[in-house]
Amino acid sequence: MRPEILFPLFQDVTALPGIGPRLATLLAKLTGPRVKDVLFHKPTSLVDRTRRTTVEEAPENEIVTLKAQVEEHIPGRRQGQPYKVRMYDGTGFLHLVYFHGRPDYLKKQLPVGEVRIVSGKCDRYGSEIQILHPDLVMTEDEAAETPLLEPVYPLTAGIVPKTMRKAVQGAVSLCPPLPEWLPEDIRARGEWPDFRTAIRQLHAPESAADLDPETPARERLAFDEVYARQLALQLVRSRRKAQAGYPLKGDGSKVKALLEAAPFAPTGAQLRAFDAIKSDMEAPTHMTRLLHGDVGAGKTFVAALAAAQAAEAGMQTAIMAPTEILARQHAKTLTQLLEPAGLSVIALTGRDKGKARADLLERMAGGTVDVICGTHALFQEGIEFAGLGLVVIDEQHRFGVSDRMRLTAKGKRPDTLVMTATPIPRTLSLSVYGDLDVSRLDEKPAGRIPPETRLINMERLDEVVDGVRRAIDRGDRVYWVCPLVEESEMSELSAAEDRWRHLKAQLGEDRVGLLHGRMKPAEKEAVATDFRAGKMDVLVATTVIEVGVDAPDATVMIIEHAERFGLAQLHQLRGRVGRGDKPSSCLLLYKGPLGETARARLEMMRETDDGFRIAEEDWRLRGAGDPLGLRQSGLPDFKLADMEIHGDLIAIANDQARLDVNRDPELTGERSEALRVLLYLFEQDQGVRLLKSG
């Protein structure tokens, strides 16, 4: 049950002053539907009305506050002209300008002969000094009671600043004193106020400096948000560790056979990662481990070793990929690796229908197949495994924590290995994967030659096409990546379909293929297979090839409008070439002039092939916008924390959360009530569900 102390904050926003049903709908879209969502709506700037000036000295294009006497009302002489009110302060005339102003209202608010204090942005129109639609018009008595510093909030159509400020102040007044969930040493280190004081300071800045995200109040709130997230992840991790797993121990024969038949010598990083996985699998507890590494670092080989370990213990492995094309590719690669060890591999995707599908399901349920590759459809009802011991999820960033929790429902609490070819900065890995143990592959197989990366202006497109013709004439294979599927009037970007038609005309009808996300899975796979088999020389594609279209002997990657892609995505695409022992190249075509960030991205691509360095730089350049393109799944949507600025707080929060859960796994100790309030306040459902009384 949600703690009673939080009830006021979980009321509907209609509990706030000035918010009726119509505004509640708008406010819910902007902030969320509850009082606490409004409470967490941060101001972005400050209107400072403390600056008093005279009409003569009023600066242009700045908000000013003036005291003057109302001299005359001047209605517009014809339709469309504004209504004006002339004022005088002894130094000059000021005109207040209103379009569609109601004369009766304005005469009541600004009576001739009376003194008023007005505030707004000052402009000059010809010889006139004017304020268009003043923000405030007050008597001197009203001005004495009106705050002259006002926070400015993000708004949506239909909600005006005054309504938003009133709603926020209502939310602040409903915030009760909450029990302190932070240890004293952490609060003291940052000189942080208590939560309620921090919230009040957030919404009552006394200067622009108070809006700095690194002020003690803002840091405190950011820490609370990431701490709640880390505490939930550590509760998930602790509960899983406490659950009995199925020890997957074998005699080492299948792993040995796989290693002896492998077409290459494993890297030290691969062997270290497998040692950690093997140790986890043999333990009586449930494994959940993240394997992340650079493009081409050999994740699939490590997954094959883990599958061999599971098979030695008589258990099956399911490998889940984000697309059918990648699932079938995994099946092909794993068959080559695992057949020498006597293991059978199948692919099961939505394409399999009728008797063929029934046969596959029968083999899975009967235990005559060891490794099953598919998409998330593997975990639908009606699909049965004889004994599922290991689940491998590829491209884990496309699935979230809740998916990981659901997977354990199949089999006897199968061990779970999640993999991504996106190297992840530590800050981000803690934020997204704090519930997992982590292994990283930071070495690439010997003999690989990194692609040579060049930046080329789109104006030299004809030269690039000539270069492609020469490359395919000598037997090379080329990827050509475009950012859109079809030409849009809203965009100047070349579309994949247009480029495909253009290259077919230049290079020959049967030499160029097209692959994009709107094609049916069977069409996609047919094109990918033809390209891999050498039946076409150039594959024009959208980013659908980022994960999954492997043609080991492709040596040229061309990325059109490379300035529109993120660093991590560029690195993923470049990783499609340079997988063999032949020299390869990556051409980044850009349209100038380049902005500073775009240029920095492309220069970084030219400088290095190190995915971990690129990931850190991507994190720095993109900040909290959409680091590594993870926004669609798994990356928490923080409201109070800014990952670009508060990223270092995550490690501290993670350490504290681990300490809390290790000391008190059930949260029953002296700080338990406060920690429960924290989890419920930030709606960390994974953690809340694991609390005994919740």
LOKE-598226 format. One line per 10 residues: their letters; for each residue x, y, z of C-alpha. Coordinates in steps of 0.1 Angstrom, whole numbers, plus 5000, padded with zeros to 4 digits. Layout:
! LOKE-598226
a> X:Y:Z; ... $
! end
This chain:
! LOKE-598226
mrpeilfplf> 5000:5000:5000; 5012:5035:4992; 5022:5053:5025; 4994:5075:5038; 5018:5105:5041; 5020:5106:5002; 4982:5107:4997; 4981:5145:4992; 5007:5142:4964; 4989:5114:4945 $
qdvtalpgig> 4957:5134:4942; 4944:5143:4908; 4957:5177:4895; 4921:5190:4899; 4930:5193:4936; 4952:5223:4927; 4938:5259:4927; 4926:5271:4893; 4927:5236:4877; 4893:5224:4865 $
prlatllakl> 4885:5194:4843; 4895:5211:4810; 4928:5224:4823; 4935:5191:4841; 4936:5173:4807; 4961:5198:4794; 4982:5198:4825; 4982:5159:4826; 4998:5159:4791; 5024:5185:4801 $
tgprvkdvlf> 5034:5172:4836; 5014:5141:4844; 4980:5136:4860; 4989:5139:4897; 4999:5167:4921; 5034:5152:4925; 5039:5155:4887; 5033:5193:4890; 5056:5194:4920; 5084:5179:4899 $
hkptslvdrt> 5079:5203:4870; 5111:5224:4870; 5113:5261:4862; 5136:5269:4833; 5142:5306:4838; 5133:5335:4860; 5115:5368:4853; 5131:5395:4874; 5108:5425:4880; 5130:5440:4907 $
rrttveeape> 5145:5463:4882; 5128:5497:4886; 5135:5523:4860; 5121:5555:4845; 5105:5558:4811; 5135:5579:4799; 5160:5553:4810; 5140:5521:4801; 5162:5497:4781; 5148:5481:4750 $
neivtlkaqv> 5140:5444:4748; 5142:5439:4785; 5116:5433:4812; 5112:5465:4832; 5090:5477:4861; 5078:5513:4859; 5057:5536:4881; 5036:5562:4862; 5003:5580:4861; 4975:5571:4836 $
eehipgrrqg> 4970:5601:4813; 4947:5590:4785; 4929:5560:4769; 4933:5560:4730; 4910:5535:4712; 4920:5523:4678; 4906:5546:4650; 4897:5517:4628; 4894:5479:4630; 4927:5461:4635 $
qpykvrmydg> 4944:5491:4653; 4954:5485:4689; 4939:5501:4720; 4965:5523:4738; 4969:5537:4773; 4992:5567:4777; 5011:5571:4810; 5036:5597:4822; 5062:5594:4850; 5078:5629:4849 $
tgflhlvyfh> 5106:5618:4825; 5086:5607:4795; 5055:5591:4780; 5049:5553:4780; 5022:5537:4759; 5007:5504:4770; 4995:5486:4738; 4967:5461:4736; 4954:5442:4706; 4918:5431:4710 $
grpdylkkql> 4917:5449:4744; 4883:5454:4761; 4879:5491:4768; 4856:5486:4798; 4881:5463:4815; 4911:5484:4807; 4894:5516:4820; 4886:5498:4853; 4921:5485:4856; 4938:5517:4845 $
pvgevrivsg> 4916:5547:4856; 4927:5581:4843; 4946:5601:4869; 4956:5571:4890; 4991:5558:4896; 4999:5523:4885; 5030:5500:4885; 5034:5482:4852; 5058:5455:4842; 5066:5439:4808 $
kcdrygseiq> 5091:5440:4779; 5099:5475:4768; 5102:5484:4731; 5104:5514:4709; 5080:5520:4680; 5091:5550:4661; 5094:5577:4687; 5071:5559:4712; 5083:5539:4742; 5058:5511:4747 $
ilhpdlvmte> 5050:5479:4764; 5029:5454:4744; 5004:5436:4766; 5020:5442:4800; 5026:5411:4822; 5015:5430:4853; 4994:5461:4861; 4992:5468:4899; 4983:5494:4924; 5011:5504:4948 $
deaaetplle> 4995:5483:4976; 4992:5453:4953; 5029:5457:4942; 5040:5455:4979; 5025:5420:4981; 5034:5407:4946; 5067:5387:4942; 5089:5405:4917; 5109:5374:4910; 5088:5348:4891 $
pvypltagiv> 5099:5314:4879; 5091:5305:4843; 5079:5270:4835; 5076:5250:4803; 5039:5254:4791; 5015:5239:4766; 4988:5256:4745; 4959:5266:4768; 4979:5270:4800; 4992:5305:4807 $
pktmrkavqg> 5021:5313:4830; 4999:5327:4858; 4978:5294:4859; 5010:5273:4859; 5026:5292:4888; 4994:5291:4908; 4992:5253:4903; 5028:5248:4913; 5024:5268:4944; 4993:5247:4953 $
avslcpplpe> 5014:5216:4948; 5042:5230:4970; 5017:5238:4998; 5004:5202:4996; 5039:5187:5001; 5041:5173:5036; 5073:5169:5057; 5086:5135:5046; 5108:5112:5066; 5145:5116:5058 $
wlpedirarg> 5157:5087:5035; 5193:5100:5030; 5221:5091:5054; 5235:5121:5072; 5270:5117:5057; 5256:5120:5021; 5235:5151:5030; 5265:5167:5047; 5288:5161:5018; 5267:5182:4995 $
ewpdfrtair> 5253:5205:5022; 5219:5194:5010; 5186:5206:5026; 5158:5182:5034; 5135:5171:5006; 5106:5195:5014; 5130:5225:5017; 5147:5216:4984; 5113:5215:4966; 5104:5249:4980 $
qlhapesaad> 5137:5263:4969; 5133:5248:4935; 5101:5268:4930; 5111:5300:4947; 5144:5310:4932; 5157:5343:4945; 5181:5349:4916; 5191:5333:4883; 5219:5315:4901; 5193:5295:4921 $
ldpetparer> 5183:5278:4888; 5217:5263:4884; 5213:5225:4884; 5244:5223:4908; 5229:5242:4936; 5224:5221:4968; 5186:5220:4965; 5187:5209:4928; 5214:5184:4935; 5195:5170:4964 $
lafdevyarq> 5163:5164:4943; 5183:5149:4914; 5200:5125:4938; 5167:5115:4953; 5154:5106:4919; 5184:5085:4908; 5187:5070:4943; 5150:5057:4941; 5158:5042:4907; 5190:5025:4920 $
lalqlvrsrr> 5173:5012:4951; 5146:4996:4930; 5172:4980:4908; 5192:4967:4937; 5160:4952:4953; 5154:4934:4920; 5190:4922:4919; 5189:4911:4956; 5156:4892:4952; 5169:4874:4921 $
kaqagyplkg> 5201:4865:4938; 5181:4850:4967; 5160:4829:4944; 5172:4793:4939; 5184:4788:4903; 5192:4757:4884; 5230:4750:4886; 5242:4745:4850; 5273:4723:4855; 5288:4700:4829 $
dgskvkalle> 5319:4680:4821; 5334:4706:4799; 5333:4684:4768; 5310:4705:4746; 5328:4738:4755; 5361:4721:4747; 5348:4708:4714; 5336:4743:4704; 5369:4759:4713; 5389:4733:4694 $
aapfaptgaq> 5367:4737:4663; 5365:4775:4664; 5377:4792:4632; 5398:4817:4652; 5416:4820:4686; 5393:4836:4712; 5404:4870:4726; 5414:4873:4763; 5383:4894:4768; 5360:4867:4754 $
lrafdaiksd> 5376:4841:4777; 5373:4863:4807; 5337:4871:4800; 5329:4834:4796; 5347:4825:4828; 5324:4850:4847; 5293:4836:4829; 5303:4800:4836; 5308:4808:4872; 5274:4824:4874 $
meapthmtrl> 5257:4795:4855; 5273:4769:4878; 5261:4787:4909; 5229:4777:4926; 5215:4812:4922; 5199:4829:4891; 5223:4846:4867; 5215:4879:4850; 5246:4893:4833; 5251:4921:4807 $
lhgdvgagkt> 5277:4915:4781; 5286:4947:4762; 5314:4952:4738; 5326:4970:4707; 5313:4962:4672; 5329:4930:4660; 5343:4921:4695; 5327:4886:4693; 5296:4886:4715; 5280:4857:4695 $
fvaalaaaqa> 5310:4835:4702; 5307:4841:4739; 5269:4833:4737; 5278:4800:4719; 5302:4791:4747; 5273:4798:4772; 5249:4777:4751; 5274:4748:4751; 5277:4751:4789; 5239:4749:4792 $
aeagmqtaim> 5237:4719:4769; 5263:4700:4790; 5238:4704:4819; 5210:4690:4797; 5193:4724:4792; 5182:4744:4762; 5192:4779:4752; 5168:4806:4737; 5184:4835:4719; 5161:4865:4714 $
apteilarqh> 5169:4891:4688; 5151:4923:4679; 5144:4914:4643; 5136:4882:4624; 5165:4888:4600; 5190:4890:4630; 5174:4859:4646; 5179:4838:4614; 5214:4852:4610; 5222:4841:4646 $
aktltqllep> 5209:4806:4638; 5232:4804:4608; 5263:4816:4627; 5256:4795:4658; 5250:4764:4637; 5285:4767:4622; 5300:4772:4657; 5280:4746:4676; 5276:4717:4652; 5311:4704:4658 $
aglsvialtg> 5302:4702:4695; 5271:4681:4686; 5245:4708:4693; 5215:4715:4671; 5203:4750:4663; 5169:4762:4649; 5153:4796:4641; 5116:4802:4650; 5101:4834:4637; 5067:4847:4626 $
rdkgkaradl> 5075:4834:4591; 5072:4798:4602; 5037:4786:4596; 5016:4755:4595; 5033:4721:4596; 5068:4735:4595; 5061:4756:4626; 5044:4726:4643; 5075:4705:4637; 5098:4731:4652 $
lermaggtvd> 5075:4735:4683; 5074:4697:4687; 5113:4695:4686; 5115:4723:4712; 5090:4707:4735; 5105:4673:4730; 5141:4684:4738; 5156:4673:4705; 5170:4708:4698; 5195:4726:4719 $
vicgthalfq> 5195:4763:4708; 5164:4782:4695; 5168:4816:4679; 5139:4839:4675; 5123:4873:4684; 5104:4882:4716; 5076:4859:4702; 5096:4830:4717; 5080:4840:4750; 5044:4839:4739 $
egiefaglgl> 5019:4815:4754; 5018:4781:4737; 5055:4780:4730; 5070:4753:4753; 5106:4743:4760; 5116:4709:4772; 5140:4725:4797; 5150:4762:4792; 5181:4768:4811; 5196:4799:4795 $
vvideqhrfg> 5180:4830:4778; 5203:4852:4757; 5188:4886:4747; 5207:4904:4719; 5207:4941:4714; 5194:4945:4750; 5189:4982:4747; 5157:4975:4727; 5141:4958:4758; 5136:4972:4793 $
vsdrmrltak> 5138:4960:4829; 5102:4948:4829; 5110:4925:4799; 5140:4911:4818; 5117:4903:4848; 5091:4887:4826; 5115:4863:4809; 5121:4843:4841; 5085:4830:4838; 5096:4805:4811 $
gkrpdtlvmt> 5115:4774:4822; 5130:4768:4856; 5141:4804:4863; 5165:4803:4833; 5198:4821:4836; 5198:4853:4815; 5226:4868:4795; 5218:4901:4779; 5241:4915:4751; 5245:4948:4733 $
atpiprtlsl> 5271:4958:4707; 5267:4994:4719; 5296:5001:4744; 5279:5018:4773; 5295:5045:4795; 5295:5035:4832; 5270:5063:4842; 5245:5050:4817; 5251:5013:4824; 5243:5019:4861 $
svygdldvsr> 5212:5039:4852; 5198:5013:4828; 5214:4981:4839; 5220:4986:4876; 5203:4953:4884; 5228:4933:4863; 5263:4920:4866; 5284:4935:4838; 5311:4920:4816; 5327:4940:4788 $
ldekpagrip> 5345:4929:4756; 5372:4955:4751; 5394:4936:4727; 5388:4928:4690; 5399:4895:4673; 5435:4895:4660; 5440:4902:4623; 5411:4927:4618; 5421:4959:4600; 5400:4989:4612 $
petrlinmer> 5382:5007:4583; 5398:5038:4570; 5373:5066:4576; 5370:5097:4554; 5347:5127:4554; 5334:5138:4519; 5312:5167:4510; 5279:5156:4493; 5289:5180:4464; 5314:5153:4454 $
ldevvdgvrr> 5287:5126:4450; 5296:5119:4413; 5332:5111:4424; 5319:5087:4451; 5297:5069:4426; 5328:5065:4402; 5348:5051:4432; 5320:5026:4439; 5320:5015:4403; 5358:5008:4405 $
aidrgdrvyw> 5354:4990:4438; 5327:4966:4426; 5346:4960:4393; 5374:4946:4414; 5350:4924:4434; 5343:4945:4465; 5309:4947:4481; 5294:4981:4492; 5268:4992:4517; 5252:5026:4510 $
vcplveesem> 5231:5039:4540; 5205:5067:4537; 5186:5083:4565; 5150:5081:4550; 5130:5056:4530; 5113:5080:4505; 5117:5116:4496; 5097:5140:4518; 5088:5175:4509; 5098:5185:4544 $
selsaaedrw> 5133:5172:4541; 5162:5177:4517; 5177:5143:4527; 5182:5119:4499; 5159:5089:4503; 5169:5053:4501; 5145:5046:4472; 5158:5076:4452; 5194:5067:4458; 5186:5030:4448 $
rhlkaqlged> 5171:5042:4415; 5200:5065:4409; 5227:5039:4415; 5209:5013:4394; 5209:5037:4365; 5247:5044:4370; 5259:5009:4379; 5235:4984:4363; 5200:4971:4371; 5211:4938:4387 $
rvgllhgrmk> 5240:4951:4408; 5221:4972:4433; 5197:4960:4460; 5174:4979:4484; 5166:4971:4521; 5144:4992:4544; 5123:4988:4575; 5089:4989:4556; 5096:4957:4537; 5081:4924:4548 $
paekeavatd> 5105:4902:4568; 5107:4876:4540; 5116:4903:4515; 5143:4917:4538; 5158:4884:4544; 5159:4875:4507; 5177:4908:4499; 5202:4903:4528; 5209:4867:4517; 5215:4877:4481 $
fragkmdvlv> 5239:4905:4492; 5257:4881:4515; 5259:4855:4487; 5274:4880:4463; 5243:4881:4439; 5244:4919:4442; 5273:4943:4447; 5257:4973:4463; 5231:4973:4491; 5212:5006:4495 $
attvievgvd> 5196:5006:4530; 5182:5026:4558; 5196:5020:4593; 5177:4987:4594; 5212:4972:4587; 5226:4987:4619; 5221:4954:4636; 5220:4923:4617; 5230:4923:4580; 5264:4906:4579 $
apdatvmiie> 5283:4902:4547; 5318:4895:4560; 5335:4903:4527; 5318:4937:4523; 5346:4963:4524; 5330:4997:4517; 5304:5015:4539; 5290:5048:4526; 5268:5068:4550; 5248:5096:4533 $
haerfglaql> 5241:5127:4554; 5263:5114:4582; 5259:5147:4601; 5223:5136:4609; 5234:5104:4627; 5245:5100:4663; 5281:5089:4670; 5271:5055:4684; 5249:5048:4654; 5277:5058:4630 $
hqlrgrvgrg> 5300:5035:4648; 5275:5006:4646; 5271:5012:4609; 5308:5013:4603; 5311:4980:4621; 5294:4963:4592; 5327:4964:4573; 5362:4956:4584; 5352:4922:4597; 5376:4902:4576 $
dkpsscllly> 5413:4905:4568; 5408:4928:4537; 5413:4965:4540; 5380:4984:4542; 5368:5020:4542; 5339:5041:4555; 5329:5073:4537; 5309:5098:4557; 5291:5120:4532; 5279:5153:4547 $
kgplgetara> 5261:5184:4536; 5279:5216:4546; 5281:5238:4564; 5285:5217:4595; 5275:5228:4630; 5300:5225:4658; 5285:5193:4673; 5281:5176:4640; 5317:5184:4630; 5330:5171:4664 $
rlemmretdd> 5311:5138:4658; 5324:5133:4624; 5360:5142:4634; 5358:5117:4663; 5348:5090:4638; 5378:5098:4617; 5401:5097:4648; 5392:5065:4664; 5377:5030:4661; 5375:5025:4698 $
gfriaeedwr> 5338:5020:4706; 5342:5028:4743; 5359:5061:4736; 5332:5069:4711; 5304:5060:4735; 5318:5084:4762; 5321:5111:4736; 5285:5105:4723; 5273:5108:4759; 5292:5141:4763 $
lrgagdplgl> 5280:5155:4730; 5244:5144:4732; 5240:5147:4769; 5206:5138:4782; 5188:5143:4749; 5189:5107:4738; 5222:5092:4747; 5231:5063:4724; 5196:5063:4710; 5183:5045:4741 $
rqsglpdfkl> 5153:5067:4748; 5128:5043:4732; 5134:5015:4758; 5150:5012:4791; 5165:5047:4797; 5147:5062:4827; 5129:5095:4819; 5142:5116:4848; 5123:5148:4857; 5146:5163:4883 $
admeihgdli> 5180:5148:4873; 5199:5159:4843; 5222:5131:4832; 5246:5155:4815; 5251:5174:4848; 5242:5149:4875; 5256:5118:4860; 5283:5115:4887; 5255:5112:4913; 5244:5078:4898 $
aiandqarld> 5276:5060:4910; 5271:5074:4946; 5234:5065:4945; 5243:5030:4932; 5268:5024:4960; 5244:5036:4987; 5215:5015:4973; 5237:4984:4973; 5248:4991:5009; 5212:4996:5020 $
vnrdpeltge> 5199:4964:5003; 5229:4943:5014; 5224:4954:5051; 5186:4951:5050; 5173:4931:5019; 5137:4932:5030; 5137:4969:5041; 5125:4963:5076; 5152:4982:5095; 5151:5017:5111 $
rsealrvlly> 5153:5036:5077; 5128:5012:5060; 5098:5035:5063; 5116:5064:5047; 5130:5042:5019; 5095:5029:5012; 5083:5065:5010; 5111:5073:4985; 5102:5043:4962; 5065:5051:4962 $
lfeqdqgvrl> 5071:5089:4957; 5092:5082:4925; 5069:5053:4914; 5097:5028:4912; 5074:4999:4906; 5100:4972:4903; 5112:4979:4938; 5077:4985:4952; 5064:4952:4940; 5092:4934:4959 $
lksg> 5084:4950:4993; 5067:4925:5015; 5039:4948:5026; 5036:4964:4992 $
! end
